[in-house]
Amino acid sequence: MGCASSKNDAVAETEPKTEEVKKEEAPPGEKPKPQIFAIMRNGHEVIRGAQRDLGELIEKNDLSAAKDLWEKLQKWDDLHMKMEEGTGTDKSPIGMFK
């Protein structure tokens, strides 16, 4: 029995180790536009993760760390709500991404 690989070492060494990801570039002179749904989705993941971490800290009775995380979460949540719902008299669901 031999090696399960069908390639020899010389061929394997010349192939790229990882697949390159091509990024879409903005046309010359234009700034790249953010992918709003990706930003908002990542925001939701931050909130979910912080809530999970907060629950773990409370279970461990580490109330000082839980308080610090709660304060950071509130700042993030306020920013996220501004992005999602808008601020002041602008209560549009488009928020700050208008």
Secondary structure as UniProt FT lines:
FT   HELIX           9..14
FT   TURN            28..29
FT   HELIX           36..59
FT   TURN            60..61
FT   HELIX           63..85
FT   TURN            88..89
FT   TURN            93..94
FT   HELIX           95..97
//
